[in-house]
């Protein structure tokens, strides 16, 4: 384990376990008055017409959809029945939460807005009070499912806090669940938080965003600082392309025909972590900014002109526009990045929404 990890990450874990109060963390998406926020009233007094699925509290011994004998981990083989059933159970829940938040975003009456928040309360508190997704009987894919769940929940709540102008109030049980999930993710991913770990990759970046977003919700600087360790390891992991024009992440580039897709997927949490670092006065240097610019250039060229990249040895799968959502915060950070501006113009309104970070986030980046 590197000196940086020993000096930063491990003492941080001690603070988390001991529950020592820390300074307040600041959200990248501040509260603001919106068309929906002015409609919010006593939503707690209303009932929700839709019941959530039962909390999933079973084991997280989940299998991968990829052929593990394939070096690039790009060949899809499907899921065993039990894993498929568990994932469907969890997915049904998160799709329901996303729909509820979508109703709130589009509400044009007090009834619609407040019933939506009443439903959000019911659905979140149900799984919080049930202690869902906390099993430590977890495979690597089960741990991945937990961190993706936390990233989705915390990002969604950051968004709801912002667009409700702080009028949505989380319950104590929900905050405890978020804390418990975050500490489980920290336990799951701290052993991987070093470049000496062979498979340090996008899973770790997403775990960092899951913990960082939870820290922004719960006002825990320690969570942001733990996540910032991963951000700086990722920056260190970026290497120059053969022509020296860009940078790439070797673990993502190794994904064969999914190399560009996984680079975009990795950029989503990394760019959000950069924004969190800047908002919360964590160290981020000019060299760090240049590294991010180089990685963005590689990802974009992989879409616009993949033949120009020697690192891409096979034809690439098309990248979904939802995975290009990172362009919004990135263009706020680096507005003069020519290739990013070109890709954004080409994709247009298709870019801006990804359920794994709370759905549509264009409201937070209106000036692009």
N, C-alpha and C positions, 0 to 999 in steps of 0.2 A: 504493500500500500504506500502511495506517495506521501511525502512530507505534508503536502497541502491537505490531503485527506485526513491525515493524523491530526493536523493542527486545527482543522476547521470542522470536518464532518463528525468526528467522534465526540468532541465536547458538545456539539449541537444536539446529538442524540441524548446526552445526559440531561440537558435542559428540557427536552421534550418529555422524557420519562419522569423527571422530577416535577414537571408542571410549573416551572418557575415562570412568572409573568415576564413578558418581553414587550418591547416598544411596539406601537401600532404600525402595521404595514399599510401602505396606501394602494388602492385598487387602480389598475390601468384604465378602468372605465368608471369615472366618477359619476355620482348621482346627478341627475338633471331633470328639470321639469319637461314632461312630454305630454302628448295628447292623452296618453293612458294614465299617467300619474295623477292628473287632476280629477280623474274619475274614481280613484281609490277611496273607499270609505271603510265601514266596519265589515270587511269581508269574512271575518271569523264567525260572524253570526249566521252565515249562509251555509247551506248544504250543497254537496257536490253530487250531480246525477250519475257520475261514473266511478265505479269502485276499482281500485288498483289490484293487480294480481297479488297473491300472497307473497310476502317477503321470501326471497331465496336465501336460505340459511345453511344449505348443504355444503358438501365438500366442493373444492375448486380444482379437482384433479381432471383438468381439461386437456384434450389433445389438440394438436395443430392441424390446420387444413392443408399444410404443405408437406410434401414428401421429405422426410428428414434425412433420407439417404442422398438426396439431391444437393450437391454442394452449394448451389445458388439459392436454395430454398424458394424456388419460384414455381415448382411443379405442384399444382393443386390436386390433391387426392380425395378430398372430401373429409367428412367428420364421422367418427363412430356415433351410433345412435344416442348414447347417453350424453355425450358432449353436445351433440346437436340439440337435444331437448333442453339442456341447461342453458345453452346460449340463446335459444328461442325464448325461454322464460325471461331471461334478463333483458333481451332485446325488446320484447313486448312491453316491458315496464318502461324502458327509456324512450321508446317511441311514444308511449302515452304521455310521459312528462313533456316531451318536445311538443306534442300537439297542444297540450294545455298552455304552455308558454306562447305558442303561436297564436292561440285564441286571445291571450292577453295583449299581445303586440298589435293585433288587428281590431281590438275592441273599440267600438264607437258609441257605447252606452255604458252607464255605470253598472247596470246589471251584468253585462258581458264581462266587464273588467273584474268585478268583484267575485262573480262565480268562478272565473278562471283562477283567481288567487285562492279561493276556498278549495278548489280542486287541487291546486299545487300543494297547499298545506296537507290535505288528506293523503295524497300520494307520497309525498316526501316523509311525512311523519310515520306513515304505515311501515315503510322500510327501515326508517331510523329506529323506531321503537322495537322492531323485530330483529335488529342487529344483522341486517342482510349483508352478504358479501364479505363477512369478517372471518370466515374459516381460515385457519392456518394450515389446514390439510389441503395444500395447494401445489399444483405443478407449475412449471414456468409459464405455461399458457393460462393457467388459472390466475396467477399473479398479474399477468398482462391484462386479463379481463377486469380485475379489480382496479388497476390503475386507470384503465380507459373509462371505467364507470365513474371513478372519482373525478377525472378530468371533465367529463360531461356534466356531472352534477354541479361541481364548483364553478365551472365556466358559466353554466346556465344561471346559477344563483347570482354570480357577479353581474350578469346582464340584467336580471330581474331587479336587483338592487338599484342598478343605474337607471333603468327606464321607469321604475316606480318612484323615483326620487327618494329612495330610502323608506318608502311607506310599507313595503312588504317586510314583515317581521318573522324571522326564523324562530322556531321553538328551541328550548334548551335541549330537547332530545335530538333534534336535527343537528345542532352544533356538536353535541357529543359524538354522534355518528360520524360526522365529517372529520372530527379529530381522530377518532378511532381508525377510520379508513386511511387517513393521512399517515398515521404512525405505523399502520400495517404496511403501507407502500414504502415508507422509509426503511422499515425492517427488511422488506423484500429486496429493495434495490441498493441499499448501502453496500452490501458485499460486492456489487458490480461497479461501484463508483470509483473506478480507477482504470487507467488505460492499460494496466497490466491484465485486466480481465479481457479475454480474447473476443468476447461477443458484445462489448460495449457498443450500443447502436441506438436506433430510433426508439426502442422500448424504454431506454434510460432517459431520453429526452422527454418522452411523454410522461414518464413517472415524475420527472422534475416539474413539468407544467402542472400535473395533477396536484402536487404538493404546494407549488407556488400559488396557484389559484386558490387553494384552500387557505393558505397563509394570508392572502389578501382579504378573504372573507372573514377569517377569525382573528385578524389583527395580530398575527404571529410572525415577527421578523425572522425567527429561527427557521421557520419553514422556507422562507424566501432565500435565506442564506444557504440552507442545505441544497436547494434547487440550483442556486448560483454556482455551486461547485460543479455540478453536471454541465451547466452551460459552458464553463471555462474549459472543462475537459473536452467537450465537443469542439470548441474553437481550436484547441491544441491538436485535435484529431484531424482537422481539415488539412489536406496536403495539396500542393500545386498540381495542376494538370501538366501533361507532358509539354505542351506549348507555352506554359507559364502564364496563360491568360486568366485562368480561373482557379478555383479550389474545389475539391470534392471530398466526400466522406467515403473512405474505402469500403467500409462495411455495407453501405447502401449501394455503391457502384458495383459491388460483387453480386448483386441480385439479378444478374443476367438481363433478361428482357424487361424486368421491372426496376432497373437501376434508376431511371429518371423518375418514375412514379414514386419510388421510396425516397428519393432525394427531396421531392416536393413534400412528401408526407413528413419527413424529418424537419423540414423548414418551418412547418406550422408551429410546433412547440418552441423551436429555437428562437424564432422571431418574436413570439410572445414573451419568452424569457428575457430577451434583450429589452423589450419595452418595460417589463417589470423591473429590470435592473436600473434602467434610466429613471423611471418614476420614483424608485426607492433609494436612489443615490448609492447603488452598488457599483463597484469598479467596472468600467467598460472603456477600453482605450481606443485610440485611433487605429491601432493595429487590429484590434478585435473587430472594429467596424469594417476594415478592409477585408478581413477574412469572411465576414458575412456577405459582403458585396461580391466576393469571388465565388462563394457557394451559390448565391442567387444567380450569378451569371451562368454557372454550369447547369443549374436546373432549368433555366430559361432556354439556353441553347439546346438542351436536350429535347425541348418541345419545338423550337423554331428551326433549328438546323442541327439535328443529331449527328449527321455525317461529319460535322466539323470537330467532333470530340473523339480523340483516339481512344479514350477510356471506354467508349461504348462499342463493344465488339459484336453485338447482335441487334437486330431490329427491335425497337422499343415499343412496348404497349402504350396505348394512349393514356394520358394523364387526365383524370376527371377534374373538371373545373373546381369542384369543392375543395380539392387538395391544393388549389392555388390561392386559397383564402389568405395565405400569409402575405400576399402582395399588398393587402390593405395596410396593416401595420408597418410593413417594410417600406412602402413608399412614403409613409409619414416620417420614418426614420431617415431614409435616404432618397429624398424626392428627385435628385438629379441622376439616379441610376437609369441610364438610357434603356438598357434591355428590359428592366422591370417595367418601365413606362410603356415600352412597345408591347410586351405581353399583356399588360393590363388593358391597353387599347384594343388589342385583338380579342380578348375574352369578354370585355364589356361587362354587362350586368350579370353574366353567368358566374362571376367571381363574387364571393362575399358570404356564403352560407355553408356551414359545416356543423352537423349535429354534435360532433365530438368536442366542439368548443362553444356550444350554446346556441347553434343555429346561425341566423343572419346577424352579422356584426357590422353591417355597413353604416348603421346609425352612429357608430363611434368614430368613423373615418369619413366625414361628409365632404371634405375639401379636396378629394383626389381628382 
